[in-house]
Amino acid sequence: MAFDFEEELKKLPNKPGVYIMHDERDAILYVGKAINLHNRVRSYFRPNIGRGPAIDRMVTLIARFEYIVTDSELEALVLENNLIKEYSPKYNTLLKDDKTYPYIKVTVAEEYPRILFSRQMKKDRAKYFGPYTSAGAVKDTIELLNKLYRLRTCSRNLPRDVGQDRPCLNFHIKQCMAPCQGGISREEYRRQVDGALAFLNGEYTGILGELESKMRQAAENLEFEDAAKYRDLYNSVKSVAQKQKINENIGEDKDIIALAQDDGDAVVQVFFIRDGKLIGREHFYMTRVSGVPKQEILGDFVKQFYAGTPFIPRELMLQYEIEDMQLLEKWLGGRRGGRVYLRVPKKGSKEKLLELAFRNASLVLSKDREKLKREEGRTIGAVKEIAALLGLEQISRMEAFDISNISGFENVGSMVVYEKGKPKRSDYRKFKIRTVSGPDDYACMKEVLTRRFLHGMEESKTLQEREIDQEFGSFTKFPDLLLMDGGKGQVNIALEVMEQLNIRIPVCGMVKDDNHRTRGLYYQNEEIDIDTHSEGFKLITRIQDEAHRFAIEYHRSLRSKTQVKSVLDDIPGIGPSRRKALMKYFKSMEEIRNAEVEQLMEAPGIPRHVAEEIYAYFQKQPGMVE
């Protein structure tokens, strides 16, 4: 039944909730929240009132809408965010990055606490520090603390398991005080843990003084190895301490959030301040932002990012006022379990930090723009060069094929796919040759191409009968250009298959010189020179190398499963030991093929009757060489 917009718009309730826009295939186009569903949803279907080109396009695609009523706007906000994360609607601004940040976890609830790496902050009575932006830095810090305070790293249940097993290697290299053997009292161990906690809270002075004292004492006692150990630890602590460059007068947790935007891209920069110290920064890409106001992008970021991070600071310092600030404060406070403030600083140190974050975001955006331009030259620009060289109007998808074998053993074919100049590895395919037993590359290529396109035609027909989107078929999408690893012969084989299947696809050969390097293209019965310094030439070379690599890797995997196959394996009386002895003695298969019976018997472990079998075999197949 057709969706009656006028009738459904009349039914919209004057209540808060979430609305969901669908297209004609029932895909979700957009998810939004509203204080009043009746007013908000109806506004989409009024004459243009400055919604922006993206929303205008979206409105033309709406086939139906649905809505979910909630008890409050806060519930609507939470539901909206969950639905956006679940469905990634085409017209919602989306946070591109989906990261979990590392924490340092101190298991203070244990009688003999440990320092651990964690990706989640749980309510387990442990003490957490972070989040940090670098997992490597977290691991280095944990390793440093364990060296400094000689804490246990094992998962034994102490004190229950005290004395039940031998101490581990860390005890013997003096990096653990072996509480598992009762080598240290709980009180003394706790003092060591307190030192580690002080370190994590930024109290470095006492530690540096203690390490310097130990270093000097060890040097005076001529214990130079210990002195060197304390020196290295001293330098590590000093390095960590010097990283805290920015400090606030009051030790608080806050995030500084700024945005840089150009025509089609946006980057959000976040400075993470913990206990008044800048512990790191990270940038995030926002997609689908063309024509979207900065305030709206920033608001979408806050909702999506803080819905997924386990730690929410007390304050978020924002570059702009965003919609629903009080509502977001309430939602974030509920997630944090304490009051959260959203503020837009206008002066002072916080405003300067926002300016710094903005400059960093702008720098990322600028650098990425240049990187994207270079990447576009390597990909889309290169494809355009190839299309112009061949006189084709447009190329998007290219498929390249190659054959790999050793003397006809385990013939395999590879198909690699490039779309807009980039490899699309999800569409790569491998073929194990079924109908060709010997080293006939042309026959193998004919089988591969025939199977590839027949499969695509059958798959397309099945999808049409079931009324399923063609994109769901891995073989249904045919290329705009077929690239063959070779010249005239390979191209003619491909053209023969195209004619037999009544398919029209341009076929081009990648011609190599005597040194097996690409020198040009073979197209429509003539060889076309190509500038070896051009991006188009470089792309052709990459495609050719990729097709070859993919075929070789598949062939190698089959060989590893069956071990190396040799023609000797087909001769009665030859097993792995005799084959190995023959190859070691004669050095090559050519020498074995030309050897007389007496010469074959000179190889270790080859009796006369086996030598006669080898000789007779090669007399019947004189051209067989591995």
Secondary structure as the mmCIF struct_conf table of DSSP 4:
data_model
#
loop_
_struct_conf.conf_type_id
_struct_conf.id
_struct_conf.beg_label_comp_id
_struct_conf.beg_label_asym_id
_struct_conf.beg_label_seq_id
_struct_conf.end_label_comp_id
_struct_conf.end_label_asym_id
_struct_conf.end_label_seq_id
HELX_RH_AL_P HELX_RH_AL_P1 PHE A 5 LYS A 10
TURN_TY1_P TURN_TY1_P1 LYS A 11 LYS A 11
BEND BEND1 ASN A 14 LYS A 15
STRN STRN1 GLY A 17 HIS A 22
TURN_TY1_P TURN_TY1_P2 GLU A 24 ARG A 25
STRN STRN2 ILE A 28 ALA A 34
BEND BEND2 ILE A 35 ILE A 35
HELX_RH_AL_P HELX_RH_AL_P2 LEU A 37 SER A 43
TURN_TY1_P TURN_TY1_P3 TYR A 44 PHE A 45
BEND BEND3 ARG A 46 PRO A 47
HELX_LH_PP_P HELX_LH_PP_P1 ASN A 48 ASN A 48
BEND BEND4 GLY A 50 GLY A 50
HELX_RH_AL_P HELX_RH_AL_P3 PRO A 53 LEU A 61
STRN STRN3 ARG A 64 VAL A 69
BEND BEND5 ASP A 71 SER A 72
HELX_RH_AL_P HELX_RH_AL_P4 GLU A 73 TYR A 87
TURN_TY1_P TURN_TY1_P4 LYS A 90 TYR A 91
BEND BEND6 ASN A 92 ASN A 92
STRN STRN4 LEU A 94 LEU A 95
STRN STRN5 TYR A 103 VAL A 106
TURN_TY1_P TURN_TY1_P5 VAL A 108 ALA A 109
BEND BEND7 GLU A 110 TYR A 112
STRN STRN6 ILE A 115 SER A 118
BEND BEND8 ARG A 119 GLN A 120
BEND BEND9 LYS A 123 ARG A 125
STRN STRN7 LYS A 127 PHE A 129
BEND BEND10 THR A 133 THR A 133
HELX_RH_AL_P HELX_RH_AL_P5 ALA A 135 TYR A 149
TURN_TY1_P TURN_TY1_P6 LEU A 158 GLY A 163
BEND BEND11 GLN A 164 ASP A 165
HELX_RH_AL_P HELX_RH_AL_P6 LEU A 169 HIS A 172
TURN_TY1_P TURN_TY1_P7 ILE A 173 LYS A 174
BEND BEND12 GLN A 175 GLN A 175
HELX_RH_3T_P HELX_RH_3T_P1 PRO A 179 GLN A 181
TURN_TY1_P TURN_TY1_P8 GLY A 182 GLY A 182
BEND BEND13 ILE A 184 ILE A 184
HELX_RH_AL_P HELX_RH_AL_P7 ARG A 186 LEU A 200
TURN_TY1_P TURN_TY1_P9 ASN A 201 GLY A 202
HELX_RH_AL_P HELX_RH_AL_P8 THR A 205 GLU A 220
TURN_TY1_P TURN_TY1_P10 ASN A 221 LEU A 222
HELX_RH_AL_P HELX_RH_AL_P9 PHE A 224 GLN A 242
TURN_TY1_P TURN_TY1_P11 LYS A 243 LYS A 243
STRN STRN8 ASN A 247 ASN A 247
BEND BEND14 ASN A 249 ILE A 250
STRN STRN9 LYS A 254 GLN A 261
BEND BEND15 ASP A 263 GLY A 264
STRN STRN10 ALA A 266 ARG A 274
TURN_TY1_P TURN_TY1_P12 ASP A 275 GLY A 276
STRN STRN11 LYS A 277 THR A 287
BEND BEND16 ARG A 288 ARG A 288
TURN_TY1_P TURN_TY1_P13 SER A 290 GLY A 291
HELX_RH_AL_P HELX_RH_AL_P10 LYS A 294 GLY A 308
BEND BEND17 PRO A 310 PRO A 310
BEND BEND18 ARG A 314 ARG A 314
STRN STRN12 GLU A 315 LEU A 318
BEND BEND19 GLN A 319 TYR A 320
TURN_TY1_P TURN_TY1_P14 GLU A 323 ASP A 324
HELX_RH_AL_P HELX_RH_AL_P11 MET A 325 ARG A 336
TURN_TY1_P TURN_TY1_P15 GLY A 337 GLY A 337
BEND BEND20 GLY A 338 GLY A 338
STRN STRN13 TYR A 341 ARG A 343
BEND BEND21 LYS A 347 LYS A 347
HELX_RH_AL_P HELX_RH_AL_P12 GLY A 348 ARG A 378
TURN_TY1_P TURN_TY1_P16 THR A 379 THR A 379
HELX_RH_AL_P HELX_RH_AL_P13 ILE A 380 LEU A 390
TURN_TY1_P TURN_TY1_P17 GLY A 391 GLY A 391
BEND BEND22 GLU A 393 GLU A 393
STRN STRN14 ARG A 397 ILE A 406
TURN_TY1_P TURN_TY1_P18 SER A 407 GLY A 408
STRN STRN15 PHE A 409 GLU A 419
TURN_TY1_P TURN_TY1_P19 LYS A 420 GLY A 421
STRN STRN16 LYS A 422 PRO A 423
HELX_RH_3T_P HELX_RH_3T_P2 ARG A 425 ASP A 427
STRN STRN17 ARG A 429 LYS A 432
BEND BEND23 ARG A 434 THR A 435
BEND BEND24 GLY A 438 PRO A 439
HELX_RH_AL_P HELX_RH_AL_P14 ASP A 441 GLU A 465
TURN_TY1_P TURN_TY1_P20 ARG A 466 GLU A 467
HELX_RH_3T_P HELX_RH_3T_P3 GLN A 470 PHE A 472
BEND BEND25 SER A 474 PHE A 475
BEND BEND26 LYS A 477 LYS A 477
BEND BEND27 ASP A 480 ASP A 480
STRN STRN18 LEU A 481 MET A 484
BEND BEND28 ASP A 485 GLY A 487
HELX_RH_AL_P HELX_RH_AL_P15 LYS A 488 GLN A 500
TURN_TY1_P TURN_TY1_P21 LEU A 501 ASN A 502
STRN STRN19 VAL A 507 LYS A 512
TURN_TY1_P TURN_TY1_P22 ASP A 514 ASN A 515
BEND BEND29 HIS A 516 HIS A 516
STRN STRN20 THR A 518 TYR A 523
TURN_TY1_P TURN_TY1_P23 GLN A 524 ASN A 525
STRN STRN21 GLU A 526 ASP A 529
TURN_TY1_P TURN_TY1_P24 THR A 532 HIS A 533
BEND BEND30 SER A 534 SER A 534
HELX_RH_AL_P HELX_RH_AL_P16 GLU A 535 THR A 562
HELX_RH_3T_P HELX_RH_3T_P4 VAL A 567 ASP A 570
BEND BEND31 ILE A 571 ILE A 571
TURN_TY1_P TURN_TY1_P25 PRO A 572 GLY A 573
HELX_RH_AL_P HELX_RH_AL_P17 PRO A 576 PHE A 586
BEND BEND32 LYS A 587 SER A 588
HELX_RH_AL_P HELX_RH_AL_P18 MET A 589 ASN A 594
HELX_RH_AL_P HELX_RH_AL_P19 VAL A 597 MET A 601
TURN_TY1_P TURN_TY1_P26 GLU A 602 GLU A 602
BEND BEND33 ALA A 603 ALA A 603
TURN_TY1_P TURN_TY1_P27 PRO A 604 GLY A 605
HELX_RH_AL_P HELX_RH_AL_P20 ARG A 608 LYS A 620
TURN_TY1_P TURN_TY1_P28 PRO A 622 GLY A 623
#
